[in-house]
Amino acid sequence: MVLEGWRLVVRKYALIERDAAAACPIGLWHVTAACLESLDRYEGPRTYTRVQVPLPDGSVAWTYTEIRIRPGPPAAEYVGRLRRGYADFGFDPTVLEAAIAGSGFNGAVPRPA
């Protein structure tokens, strides 16, 4: 699924931010209320806040937005995980590679085959 009006940003970690001129691919998971509560404890409350995102089909999803900016660049191991995730979902890596380039990351991490 491609989320219009949002862009992928990579700083220390990857996230999506509102941008009317952008679009980025997203992967979705079904989670329980208990999972959301656990994620809230892990992701926040001082770094991220959970917000609803309207989806193209009219449903909604949750994402976390930064409330405390943590500048990049990301660690090489993390960039490798991002690349593997994009490959696992079958996403075109163009959006990811542009976000990584914008993060200031200049390390060498093998790209998935």
N, C-alpha and C positions, 0 to 999 in steps of 0.2 A: 504494500500500500504506500502511496506517496501522499505526504501531508503538505498541502498547499498553504502558503502563508507562514511557514516556519523554516528556519535554516539550521543546519548542523553547525555547531561551534565546538572547537577543541581548544581548551586551555589546559589546566592540569588534568581535567577530565572532560569527557564529551557530554554535551547537552544540546537541547534544541531551544531556540529563541524565536519569538515572533518576528517575522519579516515579510511584509506583504508581497514583496517582489521575489521571494524564494520558495523553494519546495525541497523536501528531503524524504527519502524512504524511511519507513518505520516498521519495526516488528512489534507485534502485540502478544501479550500473554493474558490468559484468564487467571485472575487471582481472587482469593477470598478476602472478606473483610479482615480476618485475622492476619493475612499476608500483608495487607495495606497498613495495618497498625504496626507490624514488625518493620516494614519498609520505612514508615514514618520515624520510628525510633532510630533506625540505622542512618537514614539520609538527613535527618533534621534533629532538632528544630533550629539550630544556629547556622546551618550551611545551605539547606534547601527547604523549599516549601512545596507541597503537593498542589497541583492545579489541574482542572479539567481542560481537556482539549477536544473540541468538536471534530468528529471524523467525517469524511466525505459521504458516508452512508447515512448520516444523521445521528449515529450513536456517539457516545463520548468515551474517552480514555483518560487515564491519569498520567501525568508526567511530573517530574520535579524540576523546579527552576531555582537557580542560584539566588540566594539572598546575601551571600558573602562571596564576592568574586575571588577565585583562586587562580591567579595567572599561571600560564604555562611557562615552558613547554611541558608536555606530558613525558612520562618515562617511556623508554624504548619498549619495555615489556608490555605496557598498557597499549601503545600503538599497535603492537603485534596482536593483542587481543581484539582491538577494534577491527583490524583487517581480517582476522579470522571470522569474527562475527558477521561482517559484511559478506564475506564469501559464503558462510554457512546459510545466510538468508538468501543468497543469490542476487544481492544488490549490486548495481553498477557502482564501482568504487570511486567514480569521478567526484561525487559530493564529498566523500570521506577524505580523499587525497587533497582536495582543495582546502578542507578544514584543517587537516594536519599541517599543510604548508603554511597556513595562516597562523598556526600556533607557535611558530618559531622552532619547531622540532627539526633537527638536522641530523639525527642519528640514522644509522643503517639498521633496518629491520627487514628481514626477508618477507616478501609478499607471498600470500597463499597461492598454491598452484591452481 
